[in-house]
Amino acid sequence: MTHDPAAENQGLVLPRGADGKRSSIAFGRAVFADALRAVDADGAAAIETERDWHANYPAHVQRLVAVGAASAAATLAIARAGLSSARARLRFATGGVEATLDEALAARGHDWRVARLPGRGAARPAPLEVPYRGELLRGDAILRQLDAWLATGRIEPSHAAMVRWVLDHPAALDLSDQRVALLGARAEMGPLPQLARWRAQIVAIDLPKPDIWRRIVADVDAGNATLYAPLREGAGDDADAIAAHGGADLLLDTPGIVDWLCESDLPLTLGAYAYLDGALHVRVSAAMDAIQAAVLARRADSTLAMLATPTDIYAVPAAVRAAAHARFAARGSGARATAVLSRGRLMRRNVEREIVAEDGARYGIADSMVVQQGPNYALAKRLQQWRALDARAAGARVSIHVAPPATTLSVVKNRLLANAYRAAIRFGVEAFEPRTASALMAACLVHDLRNPGAPAQPATPLAHPLELLMHGAAHGGLWRIAHQPRSVLPLAAVLGSIGLA
């Protein structure tokens, strides 16, 4: 999803500071501080007095995660305080007039109609297929690849179990009874290509740009799904009309999108998949969060769906920490020498910190955050985690899993990240092609919608709310490698830059 940066002062906007400017960095720091203040006043003060937020924000996010891991109540208090802080600070600007986000969402009405376009492909739902390294894996080939990824620590056993469940229940792929709203329908990591072949009722939200909608229409036309698109003008429901007049802007049309979605005659699954760069990513994530929260408040039968990034900080099971430490103990002499020569800056032990929760459960803290992605990215993805945790605790079904590191456009256009991902395999981390990651995560969504025992289901007991994020993770190896990811990223970037991938 791309967006015109000139719209900085229109639609959902960040608050102005004392200098009159809108700063995503100041906004993010304040939200993180407010979130942590709910349970750790000293931690909040440390955020507010941090002199180099750009460089040191991972340490503060790690503290936030660790405090939450120690207490289920703290996790939910942090999530709710962070969401409340963001919502109270955000504004919605129209015609030079700013209102609070709550005031904007209270204004009902929109000027779209619904265009409906059925696909013309084979009527039967396609089987689960996973594109991987030039092949299209099906059936037993998927099972063998899952075993290979498990053996190398690329995915968690719970992720493999979810994909196996879908393979064992092929009827689950008939989603003709499911209406799935995709916020950022053409996102590289989104499930549109799969849903289009599994008979889903797809409600697509993406920018009103013909090139985007031609691709959306092409995906649906080649499959057996039914597309529902918002149209402001134009007659007919044909592909040309949708391409020419389809679309809605998550930032500019936030209140109208809520009303339009709430008119659905079936329960909705609301998938948040849009991505933008920098401050725009914070805004679009906040917009998707506002839409999900508002629709869920009006339609309690809604399901929330989102993808968690692998390059973040997570509480992880004790078994994951033990596996990482076993690999570290078995590291070679070269890794040991590099650590010594770098005075501990490189090749540090992974998942070093352990947290003992109130009930005695032990969790590791896996810090896979990439500083180069910046604090805006960290906040944007944290908002989604907070919404997922809060919504499930309130009784909603929530599908959220750590997706694999992937060579998306947003990654490969950053030279350092592109080089690092290219050589990451040398350190035990696999960067997936976006099509591979998308297929795996679409299977996870089906599992969560169809399996009544899935952790996504609010009736399924969890020992700790953060287990929602641990379950089904496909982190590409980041949690289980020997060395803390940030301590090998510079080496991977160098190797990738000289073609030693």
N, C-alpha and C positions, 0 to 999 in steps of 0.2 A: 504494500500500500504506500503510495506516495502522496504528498500533500504540499500545497503552496505555502511556503514559509511566510508569505506576506500576510497570511491570515492570523498573525500573532495576537491581534487585538479583537478577534471575532470568535464567537461561539464559546466553547469551554476554554477558559483561559486561567493562567496562574495569577495569583494576587500580585499587586504592585507593592514594592518595598517602600521604605521611607524616601528613597531617591526617585521614586516614580517608575522604576523599571521592574519588569517581570523577570525574576530570577528563578530558574528551575533548581539551581543549587541551594539557594536560601530556602526555597519551599521544601525541598527534600530533606535538608538538615533539620528543619523545624518539625516535619512529620516524623522522622525517625526519633527525634528527641521526645516528642510527645508520646510516641508509642512506648518507648522504654520507660518514660517517667511513670507510667502506670504501675510499674513493679520495681523500678530501680532508679531512684532519684539521682544517685551518684553517676550512673551511666548516662542519664539524660544530660547532666551538667557537663560531662566529658565531651559529649557530642557538641554541645553549644560552645564550648571553649576550644575545640580542636582548631589548631592554626592552619593545618593543611588537609582540609577535608578531601580534596581530590586524590591525594596520595594515601591517606590513612583511613578512609571510610570503611575498608574491609574489616579492620580491627573492631570497629564499633558495631558493625553488622554481626560479627562473630559473637560479641558480647550479648547482643539481643537474642540470638539463636540459643546461646548457652543458657541464658536466664530462662528462656521458655522451655528448654529441654528439661530443666530441673523441676518443672511444675506444670501440670496440665492447665491449671487455673491461670498461671502466668502467661502461657501461650495464648490463651483466648483473650486475656486482658490486653496483651500487647496488640493483638490483631484488631480488636475493637477500638482501642485508643488510636491506633494508626489510621484506621479507616475514618473515624470520627474527625480526627485532625485534618486529614486531607479534604474531606467533604466541607468542613467549616471554612476552610481557606479558599477553596476553588470558587471561581466566579463564572458567570455566563453573560457574554456581551452581545448585544444586538443593537445595531444602529447607534452606537456610541453610548448606550446605556448599559450599565452593569447591574446584575442582580446576583443574589446568592444562588448556588446550584439548586437548593431546595425550592426557592421561588421559581426558578426557571422550569423545573420538572413539574411543578404544580400547574403550570399553564398547559391545558390540554389542546389537542388539535394538530392536524397535519394536512398537507395538500397532495398526498400520493394516492394513487389507486394501486391495486394489486394486479400484476400481469402474471399469468400462469402459462408455463411452457413445459409440456411433457417430453421426455427423451424418446428417441426413436430407435434405440438399440435393442438387443435381445431382452426379452421379458424376464428371464430367469436371473436372479442375482448372481453375479460373478463370484467364483470362489476367492478366498483370501489369497492374494499374490503379493510377494515382497520382491521388488526389484533390487538386485544386489550385484554390484561389480559386473554389470553387463548381462546378467542372467535374470530370469523371472522365476523366482522360487515358488513352488506350490507343494502342498501336502507334506510328504516325507522329507523333501528337500528343505522346507522351512524348519521342520523338527531337527534335522541334522545341523542346520545353521544355528538354531537356538542352543543346541548342545555345545557347539564350538564357541559361541559367545560366552556361555556360562563357564566353560573351561578356562577361558582367558580373562574372566572377570569383567567383561564388557557390559553385562546386564545382570540384574538381580534375579534370583530364582523366582520371585513373585511375578516378574515381568514375563519370563518364559511360561509360567503357569497360566497367565492370562491369555497369551497368544495360543497356547495349546488348547485352552478351553474353547476358544473360537473355532479352532480347527475341528474339535470334537463335536461342535454344535453348529454345523453349517446352516441350519435353518435360522440361526440368530442373525445371519447377514441379510435376511429379508427385512428391510427397515421401512416397508411401505406404511406402517402404522406410526412412524416416528417423524415428527416435524422438527427439523434441526436448523436453527438460525445461526448463520456464520457471520460473525462480526469481523470483517476483513476476509471476505470469501476467497480471494485469490492469494492469500498468504502461502508462502512456499511450504510451510510446515503444517498447513491446515488440511482437513480431511476431505475437501471437495472432490478430488478425483476418485476417491474410493466410494464416498456416499453416492456419487453419480452413477455408480455401477451396482449399488445395493438397494435400489428402489426407494431411497429416502425422499421425503418431502423437504426440499432444501429452500430455506428462506435466506436469500443472499443479500448481505449489506456490504457494499463497497463504494468507492468514490464514483461519481457520475462521469465516468470517462469511457468513451466508446471502446477503446482498445482493451480495457479491463473487462467490459461486459461481453465483448466478442469472445474472449477466452472462457469466461464463465459459461456462456451459451454453448460454446463448442464442447466443453466437458459434459454438460448435461445432455446435449443433443446426441452425443455418441453413446450415452448410457441409457438407463431405464428409470432414472429419477424424475421427479417433477420439480421444476424451478418456480419459485414465487419471488417476484422482483418488484421493488417499489418504482413506480413511474409517475413523474410529475405532469407529463404532457404526452401527446401522441396517442394514436388510436391503435387498437389491435394488440394481440399477445404474441405476435410473431417475433422471430429472432432479430430481425432488423429494427423493430420498434424498441425492443428491450435494449439492444446495443446502443441505439441513438438516444434513448431517453431514460434508461434505467440508472438507479444509483441513489445513494444518500451519503452524506458526509458525517462520520461519527463525531467530529468536533463541532461542526456548525449546526447539525440537525439533531442533536442529542435528545431534546424533549420529544420532538416529533417521532423519532424512531421508537421511543418507548411506547407511545400511543399506537403507532402502526403495528408493532409486534403484539401488543395486548389484544388486538382485534382477532388474533388467531382463534379458530374454533377447535383446536387441539392443543394439548399440553406442548410446551416448547422446551427443547434443549438449547440453551444459549451458549454458544461457543465463542470465546474471546481469542482471536488469532491475529489481529492487526499488529503490525510493527512499523515504527517510524524511527528516525534517528534523533538522538539528543533529547532536547527539551520536548520535541513533538512526541517522542515515545512516552514521556510522562503524561502528556495531555491525552493522547489517544488511549492509554491504559486507564486513566482516570475516567474517560468517557465511557469505555466499555464497562468499567466497574459500576458507574452510575446507571447505565442501562440494565445491567444484570440485577443490581439491587432493586431498582424501581420496578422492573417486570416481576421479580420474585415477590416483592411486597404486594403486588396486585394479582399475581397469578402464583399461588403457593404450590401449584402442581408443576412448576418449572424445574428443570435440571440445569445446573451450571457445568460448563466444561472449559478447561484451559490447559495450557502446557506450561510446565515449570522448566526453567532453563537449567542445564547441567552446570553452567558456570556461575554457581552461587554457593551459599553456605548452608549446610543441612545438618540436622541431627540424624545420625545413622545407627543402625543396630550394632550391638557389640560384636557380632560375627563379622561385620564389614571391617570394623577397626582391627580385629584380630587378623583378618586376611591381609590387610595392608601392612601390618607390622611383621607378619611372617615373610612377606616379600621384601620388606626392608632388611630384615635379618639375613636374607639370602642374597643381598645385593653384591655385585662384583667389586673387585679392587679398584676399578676405574671410577665407579660411583663414590666409593669411600675417599679416594684421593681428591676427586673434584670437590667434595664437601669440605675437606680440610683446607685445600688451597684457596677456596672461596670464603674461608672463615665462617662457614655455616650458612652463607647466603644461598647457595645452590645445593640441590639434592638433599633437602631436609626430609625428615620422616613425615609420612602422610598420616592424617587423622590422629594427630598427636594427643589432642585433648580428650579427656573422658569426663562425662557428667553422670553423676548418680542422682537419679530422680527421687522424688519423695517416697515412691513405693519401692525403692531399692533397685529398679531397673537401671541398667547401664547403657549409655549412649555415647558414641563418638561424635566429634564435631568435624565433619568433612568440609574443608575450606577449599573450594575449587573456583573461587571468584577470580576473575581476570580484571586487573586494575584498569587496563586499557579500554574496557567497555564502559567504564565511568559510573559515577554515582547516580546519574539519571536512569541508566539501565537497571541498576540495583533497586532503585525505588519502584520503577515501573513493574518489575517482576514481583517485588515484595507486595505491592498492592493486590496482585492476583492471588498470591498465597494467603494473605490476610482474608480476602473475601471468601476463598475456598474454606478456610478453617472456621470462619464465623458462620457461614451459611450451613455447613454440615452440622455444626453444633446446634443450630436452630431448627434442624429437621429436614433440610433440603438434601437431595441427591446431588453429589458433586464428583465429577470426574476430573482429576488432576494427577498427572504423573510427570516425573522428570524425563524429558525427552533427550535423545542422544545429541552430542555435539554434531553439528552438521555444517556442511560447506554451502551455506546459504549466501545469497548476494551480499547481505549485510556483513557477513564474515569475510568473504574473499576480497571485498573492496578495501578492507583494512590490511595493508601489506604485512604487518607484524603477525596478525592473527592468521592470515592466509598461510604464511610460511610456517608458523607454529603448528597449525592443524595438519599441514602437509607432512611434517616430520614427527607428529605426536605419537605415531605408532611405534617409534623406537623406544618410547618410554611407557608403552602399555596402554595408550589411549587411542581409540579408533574414532576418527571423524567420519560420519556417515554421509552419503549423498542425501540431499533433501527428500528425494522420492522414497528412499529406503526408510528414513525416519518417519515420514508422513504415513506410510503404509502400516508400520508397527504401531504408531500412536492411534491410527484409526481403528485398528483391531482392539486396542485397549478401550477406546470409547464404546465400541460394540459390547465388549465384555461388561463394562460398567452399566450399560443400559439394559442388558439382558440377564445377567447373573444376579439372582436375588441375594447371594451371599457375598457380593463384592464389597470391599471397604468403602466404595463410593456410596453405598446404600446406608442411610443414617441409622437403620436398625442393626447394622453389623457392628458389634462392639469393638472398640479400639482401646488398647491399654493407655494410649497417649494420643492426643489430637495430631501430633506431628507424624504419627505413623501413616496418616493419609498421604503424606509426601514421600515417606520411605517406600511405600508399597508400589510395586510395578516400575521401579526406576530402571531406565535404560541409559545410564550415564556415560557409556562408552569406555568405562574403565577408570574414570576420574576418582571414584570413591575407593577403589581397591588397589591402585598402583602403589608402589613402594614409596614414592616421593611426592611431597606436597606439590600440586600442580604449578603454583606460581614459582616454585623453586627450580622447575625444569623448563618453564615456558621460554626463557631467554635462550637456552641451549637448543630447544626445538626450533625456535625462530631462525637461529644461525644455520642449523642444519638444513632447514627448509629453503633458506635463501640461496644456498649453494647446491641445491638439488640432491641432497643426501637424505631423501625421504624413505 
